[in-house]
Amino acid sequence: MSNRAALRYDTDADARAREIETQMTDDERFSLLVSVMGASEMLPVRDERIPADVPMSAGYVPGVARLGVPALLMSDAGLGVTNPGYRPGDTATALPAGLALAATFDPALARAAGEVVGTEARSRGFNVLLAGGINLARDPRNGRNFEYLSEDPLLSATMAAASINGIQQQQVISTIKHYSLNCNETNRHWLDAVIDPDAHRESDLLAFQIAIERSQPGAVMTAYNKVNGEYAGGNDALINTVLKGAWGYRGWVMSDWGATRSWEYALKGLDQESGAQIDALLWQGEAFSGPLRAAYADGRLSRERLSDMVRRILRSMFAVGIDRWGAAPALDMSAHHRIALQIARQGIVLLKNDGVLPLGTESEAHVAVIGGYAQLGVVAGCGSSTVVPPGGYADVLPIGEPGPLSGFRSLYLLPSPPLTELRQHLPHARIEFDPGLSPAEAVLAARRADIAIVFVIRVEGEGFDNADLSLPWGQDSVIAAVAAANPNTVVVLETGNPVAMPWRDSANAIVQAWYPGQAGGQAIAEVLTGTVNPSGRLPITFPVDLRQTPRPGLPGLGAPWGTPTTICYREGADVGYRWFARQGHVPMFAFGHGLCYTSFEHRDLVVSAGDTVTASCTVMNTGDRAGADVPQLYLTAAPSEKRLRLLGFERVELEPGESRRVTIEAEPRLLARYDGGAGGWRLEPGTYSIALATSATAPQLVAEVQLGGRFLGR
């Protein structure tokens, strides 16, 4: 669609929303402002407001049939169309973790993932997806980091926007969430996230701003937590001043489920209460049902504001086209599986390799596969993003935790067993399995083998943070013992965050597989055997230990559910690799790091300056295997300070000996600073240092450019 056509389309959606809203009764208006949850294992009672023929899901909002306004049917869909007990027997494509997707540095693949989820949602009648998780990884203990994308605003925004575009191209509305600073799960309903407002604009809010500009999601979902003392769902500065004011956002703002405490949130910019039954349980009543109506009746809620709330919802419906559905698209689940497989392949990061990998498909070695339930499947993160894969889970082992979200915490195994896949990819090898229950037993298997592959896992998910970075269930001891017994020890990590690696020096190779989705076992086997050349790059810094992070001790960790907690994000805009650069810390593995089975060379950097910085270089595959490189462009210094910022990146697929000229244009706001006093971005005149790098700590080619000072806007 051309820009002119898109502008006309947006204008038509606004005009139609105004026209339809004027014809609605007040009862119809208020009915659009509340979503109710379907019956499920967590909420077994069916709400009488949901018609009998409506499939159960996370949210239902009635339509207005006489005016052509469809009902809203909402599903969680961060990593696929979820089904936590709503629809017996329903399954969907289980995609890899968000961190795995971001590790591909491939926006086209992110768009394909969005298309998969949007198509599968539409086939079930769902027209709103609670997707687009974009919270920055500020703490490596955050239980929900696996759902999100990275610690960097540009990478997160680029991948989220592509995914949202893929969803909305299917005429399904996508949210972007959680606005903002939902960066820890510990007592999230009572957490106050404190940050300097200008630093907030340069980090988490910049990620939201860029992604919204590039994809225009139909809805923005607010966070559970407070931001600088005001709950995100009722935060006037965040919603009215920044989102709707400075950014001119025209869609609607919904709460997270159970996060609307007062009807007055409507005055602060919230347009829709979500999961109203949870509000009734937690906060003694639904906020946008009786109380909001009463406020309207006595003049505390103006007619103008009520109309605005309704028009925003209608506008997104018409702009995305959920009112113009024809026949449901045909599903090609095999093609969707291939997308899941490709994300897993490209998202796996080879962290270390001292020569044992790749194993080679013709290998006749004796291989010991140890631990990690590798005989059953691969791990999925838990919470509202967990997807039931085709055929169901390989197994579910309940774990639990204190608090009301204990049912979320289980070990979910997707049926893609790495052990089975390795036997298929190594037909000439002798492979035996040890469950890794104890170091002593694992060592016996390791001593008999030429190569030991240790699979290790950690359960992470919504509602809880990790207490530290260690592996649970004695797995660190198993790795250490196996590596001492066998010099050819490979460690495969299925985790949703960085982990401590006290055994790092003794392991021959380390592979970060994340939560790799329903095709994860195949992807892992392909990377280990060299059928696939690893190309993933870290979207998050791996610290040596928690002492390198802004908060070695996590405030509120271990406090009873319901305890008010304050976290001061003192790192401000310097999240992740930016913090490490500012403090002079050397990470265990840097943001952007990733090895492969070939080699690349960068040559002939040329940098030019205009409204922004543009850099071009030649990338050459100097090895003997086809592979992908990810040249990364960084700002390393501005006129008045040292400052590390990812400015852009490009993923390049090359055959052996092939070269290609790559051009990367910097996002201008990453060269600038946000000036709260002036209400916008200001670019300082002077000399800027630029580096083309293979990671945040590995610059290869450097240059300087002169930029003139200017005001970039809001």
C-alpha positions, 0 to 999 in steps of 0.5 A: 500500500502506498503512503498516499493510499495508507493516509486515505485509509486512515482518514476513512477509518477515522471518519467512519469511527466518528460517524458510527459513534454518533449513532450509538446509544450510551449502553452500546458505547459503554459495552465496548469499554469492558472485556470479560474473560472466557471460562477456563481452568483458572476462571471456571465460571462462564460469564453470562455476558458471553454468548453461548456460540462464542469460543472461550478466550482471554477477552470478549467485547460485544459488538453492535450488529445493527451498525456493523461493529463486530464483537472483539474476541481476544487471545494471548498470542505472544508466541502463538495462539494460546489456550490455557484451558479455554478450548479443549483439544485446540492446538496451535503452532508453538513458536520459539521464545521472543529472545530467540526471534530477536537473536535472528536479527531478521525482521522478515522472519519476525513478520513471517511469525506474525503472519503465522499467528495472525492467520491461526487466530483468524481461523478461530475467529479471534480478531484481537491478539495480545501480542507485541511484547516489547519490554526491555530486558533490564534485569536478567532475573525477570521471569518474562524476558523470554517473551520479550525481545531484547535489551536494546530499543532499536532491535526490540522495536524493529522486530516487534513492528515487523511481527505486528505488521505480519499480524495486522496484514491478516486483518487481525488487531495486534496490541503492543505491550506492556506500556511501560517498564514491566521489567520485573514480575516480583509483586508486579501489581504493587511495583513502583518503577522509578526512572528519570523521565528523559532516560525513560524516553531514550530507552523503553519509551523509544522502543514503543515509539519506533515500533508504533510508528512502523506498525500502528498497532490497533491497541496499546496494553498498559502494564501492571506496575506503577511508573514514577508513583502512578499506575501505568493504566492510570498514568496521565503523563504516559498515556495522555501526554506522551502516547496520545499527545506527543506521539499522536497515537490514534488507537485505543489503550487497554489495561492488562487483565486485572489492572484497572483499579479505578474508573478515574483511569479513563480520565488519565487516558485508559480506554478499555478495562480488560479481564473485568472479572479479575478486577472484581476479585482483586479490587472489589469491583469492575471499574468501567461497568457501574462506577464509570457509568455513574461518573458519566451520569453525574458529569465527572466523565464528560461526553467528549471523553466517552466518545473519544474512548469509543471512537478509538476502539472503532477506528482500530477495528476499521483501520485493520479491517476486522469488520471486513472479514471474508472466508477464513484463510486456509491453514497450512500448518506444515508451512507454519511448522517450517517458520517455527523451525527457521526461527529456532535455527536462526535464533540459536546462538553458538556462544563458545566453540573450541573445536568439537562442533560441528559433529558432522553427520557422518560421525561414528563417534560414541556420544553421551546425551545427558539431562534436560529431558532430552528424551522427551522434548524441549522446554517452553516458558510458562504463563499466558504465552504458553502454547499447546502444540499440535498433538499436545505437550510431551509432558507437563510437570507442575512446580507451583509457587507462592501466590495466585499464579502458582498454576502458571508455573510448570515445566512444559515440554514440547514434543521435539526430543533432541535425543531422537533428532540427534539419532536421526542426524547422526545415523552412524554414531553410537548414542546413549542417554543419561537423565543427568540425575546425579553428577556421579551417574552422568560421569559414568556415561561421559567417560565411555563417550567420545563426546558428551552433550549436556542439555540443561533447562530452567523453568521461567515464566510470568508472575515470578522472577528468578532468585539468581542466575544459577541452574536449578536441580544441581545441573551446574554440578552435573556439567562440571563433573561431565566436563572434568571427565570428558574434554569434548563436552558440549552444553546446550542451554534451554533457558529464558535468560542468561545463566551463570556458568561456573563451568564455562572454561571447562566446557568445549562448546556452549550453545544457547537454544533459548525456549526453541518452540515445537521444532526446537529439537530438530533445530538443535540437532541440525546446529550441533551436526553442522547441517545448519550453520549457526547464525544467532546473535545475543539480544541480551548481555550475559553478565559474569555474575549479578554484581555486574548488573545495576541491581545485584539484589532484586528489591522485594524478592521473596516478599509475600504477594501483595507487598509494595515494592520500589525498583529504582532503574538507576541505569536510566537509558543505559540498559544492558550493553550500555550499562556495561560500557558505562561501568567498564564491565567486561561481560561473559558474552556481549550483546550481539555476540555469536559464533558460526562455522565459517568466517566473515570479513568486513572491509571498506567502511564509508560513512556519510552524514546528512540528516543522520549517519549512513554507513556502508561496508563490504561483507565477505564470507572468507570461510568454506561454508555458507552462512549469515553475518550480522554487521552491527553499527554503533555510536561509540562517542558523541561530542560531549560524552562517550555513549554506546548505542546500536544505530542499525544492523543488517543480516546478510546470507553469503555463500563461501567466497561471496561478498556484498555491499551493505548499507546501514542508516542510523535511526537519528534519535539514537544519535540524539538525547531527549531534552525534557525541558524542550519537549523533544530530541536534540542533536548536538553539533560536533564529532560523532564516533561510529563503529561497525562491529560484530558485537557491542564489545568488538568494533572492527571498523571505525570512523568519525563524522561531523553532524550539525545540531538540530531539534528532531521533534517530539 
